[in-house]
Amino acid sequence: MPRSVRLAFLILFAVVVAACSDGGSDLVAGTDDDAPSDLGAPTVTVPQIASSATEAVPSALDDPDDEVFPPAIVDPSALLSGGPPPDGIPSIDEPRFVVAADADFLEDSEPVLALTVGDETRAYPVQVLIWHEIVNDTLDGIPVSVTYCPLCNSAIAYDRRLDDRVLEFGTSGQLYNSALIMYDRQTESLWSHFTGEAVIGHLTGSVLDTFAMSTVAWSDFRDANPEALVLSRETGFDRRYGVNPYPGYDDVGSAPFLFDGAVDERLAAKERVVGVDYDGAAVAVHLDRLLDEPVLEIADGELVVWHLDGASSALDAGTVSDGRDVGATGVFVPELGGERLEFRSVGDTFEDRGTGSRWNIFGEAVSGPLAGERLMSVDHVDTFWFAWAAFQPDAELVT
């Protein structure tokens, strides 16, 4: 059996096992803050914005070809079953957290998703998201969905507010271009994880706003945000957190799972890129370029991309923490107070040449004359080339 076929079979087996794993009882909102976690540290619940009521409209889960829907953005026949049924991979809808300084279930190099909304910053460990793919949460009074698609290695955070609705998202069990298709529980419309657009159903054509989010090493997040909250493994489900159910999936020589499109031949399908859609222009930066040049200007100098060693690939080894080092990235507008800054990489920080201030991977000045200042973060996604090229076929590629 060819290696690519064998790997595809293993991936299918993994997602079915994940869907069929014995889940615990659902958590109850408002659980006491001193409830024990799997770490021995107290878990914390946070106030959640209530989702809108279910609407009496036709469901795209039941019949994506229903003629009452607006014209579909994606041909329903292009959706492929990934194996599990709707919600077979369960979203986390009542998240519990631990304080970063108390979280001892993560290794220093493990990848976590770092999200700041308003005045709140949280981390969502990939070792949890790899089994659930969606967390419906509230940060600084704003309802958000933190989403992760293992098959595209992409993490994107969305604002769940749409007009007068507060949506709640689950996994549909369908894939498009090998990427997660979400559905909202209010209208059961189908949404592309990669674009945040409703592609089939009552809300077709609606687009969610996004928040900048980075995949970084746990140690970097913890050191920068010791008092921040971190998603706990107390999810209400029984999963093998820490285990990678897709071992070897990021092998650059393997084929994407259930991807039937043409791969843009400028790179191999599973080469890693940093994708940025800025001011209507899409750019992909090959990770190999950043390994050679960890401070790179793009978009005619309007943006700067940083790379920092130390973050493991979640999709490489049998456990998330043992993956090879692929590092972390950040994308920023290199300006402060109307002044343009130029940066260089210095150890595990970034130094602006003008003042000698040192900055961390989150775009925060941690020492020097500018200590306490912060650059404006720009939405970006660390992903595989095949996925970025499929959704952004006209993207510029920086190699």
N, C-alpha and C positions, 0 to 999 in steps of 0.2 A: 504494500500500500504506500503510495507516495506520501512524503512527509506533510505536504500541505493538506491532503485529504485527511490524514490521520489527525492533524491538528484541528481541522474543522469539525471532525467527529467529536473530539474531546471538548471543544467549545460548546457544541450542542448539548453534550452530556452534562457539562457544568451548569448551563443555564437551567436545564430541566431539574437537576438536583437542587439548585438554589430555589426553584419555584416549589418543589415538593418537600423541602425541608420542614420539619415539624416546628411550627411557630408557637410561641407562648401566647398567653392571653394579651389582648390589647391593653395598653396602659391607660390609666384614667387621668384625665387632665386635673391638675391641681394636687397631684401626689405630694406628700410632705417632703420638704427639702432635705430632711435627714434620712430619707429612704436609702438603704444600702445599695451601693453599686458593685459591679464585679471587681472594682479596684480596692474596696474597703474605704473609699472616700465618699463623702455625701454627694448625692446628685442634686441638681438644681432644676426646677421647672421655671419657665418664664411665661408671662402672660402672652396669650396668642390672640391675634385678631380673628374673629369668627369668619368662617367662609360663608359665602352666599348660599341661599337655599337651592336645592335641585330644581331645574326648570322643566316644565312639561313640553319638551321639544323632541323631535326624532333623534335617535342616537346613531352617530357614525360608527360606534363599536358594533352595533347590531347590523347596520346596513350602510356601508360607506358609499354605495351606489344610489342611495335614495334620491329621487329626482327633486325633492323639495329643498335640497341644500343649494346654496350658491354654487356656481361652477367651481369644481375642485382645483386646487393649485397643483396637486400631485395626483396622477392617474391612480385610482384605487388598486389597479392590477399591479402597480409597482411596489405596493406594500407586501412584505414577506413576513411570515410568521417566524419569530425567533425561537419558538418552542413553547414557552410558558403562555398561559392565557392572560387576559387582563388582570392586573394586580397579582399575577403569579409571582412576580418579583415585587414584594410589598414596599410601598413608600413608607417613610417615617412621618407620621402626622402629629404625633405628640412627643416631640423630642425632649430628652433629658440631657443635662450637661454636667460637667465637672469643671472646676477651676483649673486652668492650665498648670499652675504650680503643683496641683495635687494629682495630675494625670500621670500614672506610672505604667500604663499599658502600651505606650508608644515608644519605639526606638528612635534615637536621635535623627536617623536618616529617613525615617518613614515620611511619605508624602501626605500632606494635609491641605485642604482647600481653605485658603485664608480669605475671609470676606469682611469688609467694613461697609456698614450702611449708617449714615449719620454719625452718631457718636459711639456706636457699638461695633466691636470687632469680635468675630468668632472663628473657630477652626472646626472643620468637618473632616475627620480622618478618612482617607481613601479606603482603609481596611474595613470601614463600615459601609461607605457609599458603594463599594464594589458589589455588595450584596443587596442593596436597596435602590440605588440609582437616583432616588428623589427624596429630599427632605423638605417638607412644608413647614416653614418656620416664620417667626416675626422678629425683626431687628429694628430697634429704635422706633417702634410703632408702625413699621412698614412690613406687610406680609410678603414673604419671598419664597421662592423655590430654588433650592440648591440642587443642581442636577449633574450627574456624572454618567457618561456612556463608556463602559470599558472597551467596547468593540471599536470605538473611534478614539479612545483615550482623550476624551474631551470633557471639560468641566465648565459649566456656564450657570450663572445665577440670574434669576428673573424676578421682576416685580409682579406679584400676583394680582395686582389691581388692574381692572380693565373697565373703563367707563364707571358704572355704578356697581360693578361686580367685584367680589373678592373670590378668585378662583382657587381651587385646590386640585393638585395634579397627581395622577397615578400613572403607572406603566401600562401601556396598551397590549404588550406582547408582540407588537408589530415593529418592523424595521424598515427604514427607507435609506438607501445607500449605506446600509449596514449600521445606521444610526438609530438611536432610540426614538420611538414615536410615543409621545405622552398623550394623555387625554385629560380633559378637565371634568371634574365630577359634577359640575353644574349643568352642562349641556351635552357632555360626552362627545365633544368635538375632538378631532385628532390634531396634534401639534408636533411640529418638528423640534426636537431638542436642539438641533444645530442652528436653527434660524429663529426660534421663538415665534414662529408664525403658525396660525391655525390653517391647516392645509386641506382638511375635509370636515364638513359638518356645519352646524348652525352658525358658528363663529368664523367661518372661512374668511381669510384675508386679514383677520385681526393680528396684530403684532405686539408682543410684550416688550417692555423696556428691560434693559439688562443693567447689571452692576459689575464693575470690574472685580475680578476674582483671580487669585494666583494659586498655583500649586507649588508649595514650598516644603522644605525639610521641617520636620517637627521641632527640632532644636532651635531653628531660626525663629519660628513662630513663638515658641515658649519663652525664649530669651527676650524677645521684643514685647511680648504681651503676657506677662506672668499672671495677671489677674483676669484675663479674658476667659470666656467660657468655651469649652471644647465638647463636641457631641460625644456622649457616653455610649458604651456598648450595651447599656441597659435600654434596649429598644422595644422589648416586649416580644422579640422573636429569637428563636434559637438558631444561630448561624455560627460558622467557624471563623469568627472575626480574627484577622491576622493572616489567614490562609488566602492565597491567591487562587480562585477557581479557574483561572485562565493561564496556567503556567506556560511560558514560552510564547505567548501570543504576540509580544512585540518583536519577535524575530523578524528582522528586516527582509529575510528571504521567504517568509511565509505569506500566504494569500489572506486578504481580509475575509471575515466570515460573512457569507451571504451578500457579498458585494458583486452585483452583476453588471456594473458600469465599466466603461473603458478607463483604465488608469492613465492619467497624464504622464507621459513618458519622460518628463523632465527630471523626475526622481522615481525611485522605487516606491511601491505603494505604502510601505510602512516606515519610510524615513520620517523622522520626527521634525516638525516645523512649529514655529510660533506664528499663528495666524492673526492678522490685525485688519480690521475693516474700519478705516479712518477717513472721514470726510468723503465717503462714497467711493474710496479706492481701496481695493483689497491687496494685501501684501502678505507673503509667506516668507519667513526667514528660516533657512535650513539650520537645524541645530548644529551641524558640523561647523558652520560659519561662526556661530557664537562660541564654540569651544576654542576656536582660534582667536576670536576677537570679542571678548565678553562685554564690551561697550560698543554698540553699533548704532549709528544714526540712520534712520530711514525716513521716507516721505519728505524728501528734500530737506532733511534736517529738522523737520517739525516734531519728530518723535525720536526717542532714544530707547533702545532695547538693551536690557542688562541680563547677564547670565551669571549664576553663582553655583559652583559645585556643591555637592553634599546631599542632594535629594535622590532617593532611590526610585527606580521604575517599579510601579505597582504590578506590572504585567509580565515580569521577567521570571523570577524564581517561584518556588512553591509557596514561599511566604512573602508577604508584601515588604517586610523589612530587609529581606536578603537580595532584593533586586539590584541590578548594577546602577552605578551613579549616572544619572542623566541630568542632574542639576535642576535649578529653578530659574524662572525668568520673570522679569517685570518690564512693563512698557509705560513710559512716562512722557509728559510734555516737559522738556528741559528748560523751563523758565520759572522764575521766581520774582514777583514784583515787577514784571515787565522786563527783567534782565535775563538774557540767555546765559545758560550755564553749560560748560563743557566738562565732561567727566572722563575719568580713567579708572580702571580696576586696580585696587590696592588690597591684596590679601583677601579677606572675606568682606570687604566694604568697597564702596565706590567714592572717589574723591573728586570734588569739583575743583578745577584748576585755579579758579579765581580766588577762592578763600581758603582752600585746603580743608574745608569741612568734609567729614566722612558721613556717608549715607548707607543705610541698610537696603536689603532687597525689596523692602516695602516702600521705598522712596522717602524714607524719613531720615533727616539729618540727626545723627546721634552724637556728634562731637564737632568742635570748631565753632567759628563765629555764627554759623547758621543753625546750630543745634536747636531742635524743636520745630524746625520748618518741615514742610512736606510738599513733595511734588504732586501734580495732578496725575492720577493713575488713568490709564487708557485700557478699555476692554481688549482682551486678547485671549487666545485659546492655544494651549499646548496640545497638539493633536498629531494624527498621522496625515501624511501628504495626500493619500487617496481621498480622505474625507474632506479636507479643505478644498482640494481641487474639484471635487464633485459638487460642492455647494458654492464655490467661488471659481468657476472655470476660467475667468479672465484675470485671475490674480497674478500680480507680479511676483516672481520668485527671486529671492536673494540667496545666492549660494556662495 
